[in-house]
Amino acid sequence: MSEVQTVEDPRVPVVVVDDLHVKYRVFASGKAAGGARSGLLNMTRGVREVHALKGVSFTAYENETIGVVGSNGSGKSTLMRALTGLTPPSGGAVYARSRPNLLGVGAALLPNLSGSRNIILGGLAMGFTRDEVDDLREDIAEFAELGDSLDLPMRTYSSGMQARLKFSIAAARSHDILIIDEALAVGDKGFRKRSEARIRELAGEAGTIFLVSHSMSSIRDTCDRTLWINKGVLQMDGPTDEVVTTYEASRQ
Ligand SMILES: Nc1ncnc2c1ncn2[C@@H]1O[C@H](COP(=O)(O)OP(=O)(O)OP(=O)(O)O)[C@@H](O)[C@H]1O
């Protein structure tokens, strides 16, 4: 009699993506009906479908920090939006242990309020209580290193300064499943180093992190596993070094 041996996988799955398809319907303006002067667009000939993800499947486990690479328009952001539930699948499914959070509390921040007020607002938007926000304010301000600028309205900040503030607020709490889309590409070198270190800390706090970036050094420094998305297909999924090396070679 043959013996069937089952090997238990000790890893705990937190996100399962199963044959995920995403299609967008876009209205391409094309040539205006009746000539450009009529000012009317021919909507019937202009509907186009973009098949942005074509059957992507993978499982992400607890404590993994996963890089997501691919050329412009390959489907990385679409995949991340589908993970958060912002973009509905047109086929397949996404299962997650808890709702993945997209790093960035940008939508909750108000340009006319000062950096300090936005720290409070962003903290509340992330689900902290008022007392918790009061406890964290100093830490967030210190991490952002914006000095006196924190008293100025956020609209006066450069894009790098805004990114620092958003990162500092969002990174103040550990998330079960966290998605960072290009967050490291902004800010200066010093801030990038500190944000990478903070991401590693967050990853250590039992979270699962997805990092979408065009910076291969950020991916190599931060991620143990990497997904390469190519034209809507998961081209490769494996240890970061192997995937990034193959991806870079493909672009020579
Ligand atoms: N809201 C949308 N409506 C229509 N098409 C879209 C929409 N968002 C993305 N697309 C299309 O889907 C495809 C994948 O785009 P996506 O933004 O996911 O790529 P990406 O890999 O994140 O690109 P990048 O590296 O440039 O940020 C592209 O062809 C893009 O034009």
Ligand as a Chemical Component Dictionary entry (heavy atoms), coordinates in Angstrom:
data_LIG
# 
_chem_comp.id                   LIG 
_chem_comp.type                 NON-POLYMER 
_chem_comp.pdbx_formal_charge   0 
_chem_comp.three_letter_code    LIG 
# 
loop_
_chem_comp_atom.comp_id 
_chem_comp_atom.atom_id 
_chem_comp_atom.alt_atom_id 
_chem_comp_atom.type_symbol 
_chem_comp_atom.charge 
_chem_comp_atom.model_Cartn_x 
_chem_comp_atom.model_Cartn_y 
_chem_comp_atom.model_Cartn_z 
_chem_comp_atom.pdbx_ordinal 
LIG N1  N1  N 0 -9.163 54.198 -15.092 1  
LIG C1  C1  C 0 -8.733 53.641 -16.225 2  
LIG N2  N2  N 0 -9.511 53.652 -17.336 3  
LIG C2  C2  C 0 -9.081 53.084 -18.467 4  
LIG N3  N3  N 0 -7.899 52.460 -18.630 5  
LIG C3  C3  C 0 -7.076 52.422 -17.578 6  
LIG C4  C4  C 0 -7.453 53.008 -16.319 7  
LIG N4  N4  N 0 -6.430 52.796 -15.435 8  
LIG C5  C5  C 0 -5.479 52.118 -16.119 9  
LIG N5  N5  N 0 -5.872 51.896 -17.402 10 
LIG C6  C6  C 0 -5.121 51.153 -18.431 11 
LIG O1  O1  O 0 -4.818 49.863 -17.895 12 
LIG C7  C7  C 0 -3.480 49.481 -18.224 13 
LIG C8  C8  C 0 -2.697 49.222 -16.941 14 
LIG O2  O2  O 0 -2.511 50.452 -16.235 15 
LIG P1  P1  P 0 -1.863 50.544 -14.792 16 
LIG O3  O3  O 0 -2.053 51.945 -14.288 17 
LIG O4  O4  O 0 -2.379 49.450 -13.951 18 
LIG O5  O5  O 0 -0.329 50.285 -15.111 19 
LIG P2  P2  P 0 0.971  50.451 -14.207 20 
LIG O6  O6  O 0 1.769  49.213 -14.392 21 
LIG O7  O7  O 0 0.594  50.814 -12.821 22 
LIG O8  O8  O 0 1.712  51.662 -14.914 23 
LIG P3  P3  P 0 2.767  52.772 -14.371 24 
LIG O9  O9  O 0 4.049  52.062 -14.078 25 
LIG O10 O10 O 0 2.899  53.674 -15.540 26 
LIG O11 O11 O 0 2.149  53.427 -13.176 27 
LIG C9  C9  C 0 -2.923 50.600 -19.094 28 
LIG O12 O12 O 0 -3.119 50.231 -20.442 29 
LIG C10 C10 C 0 -3.776 51.796 -18.753 30 
LIG O13 O13 O 0 -3.911 52.657 -19.859 31 
# 
loop_
_chem_comp_bond.comp_id 
_chem_comp_bond.atom_id_1 
_chem_comp_bond.atom_id_2 
_chem_comp_bond.value_order 
_chem_comp_bond.pdbx_ordinal 
LIG N1  C1  SING 1  
LIG C1  N2  SING 2  
LIG C1  C4  DOUB 3  
LIG N2  C2  DOUB 4  
LIG C2  N3  SING 5  
LIG N3  C3  DOUB 6  
LIG C3  C4  SING 7  
LIG C3  N5  SING 8  
LIG C4  N4  SING 9  
LIG N4  C5  DOUB 10 
LIG C5  N5  SING 11 
LIG N5  C6  SING 12 
LIG C6  O1  SING 13 
LIG C6  C10 SING 14 
LIG O1  C7  SING 15 
LIG C7  C8  SING 16 
LIG C7  C9  SING 17 
LIG C8  O2  SING 18 
LIG O2  P1  SING 19 
LIG P1  O3  DOUB 20 
LIG P1  O4  SING 21 
LIG P1  O5  SING 22 
LIG O5  P2  SING 23 
LIG P2  O6  DOUB 24 
LIG P2  O7  SING 25 
LIG P2  O8  SING 26 
LIG O8  P3  SING 27 
LIG P3  O9  DOUB 28 
LIG P3  O10 SING 29 
LIG P3  O11 SING 30 
LIG C9  O12 SING 31 
LIG C9  C10 SING 32 
LIG C10 O13 SING 33 
# 
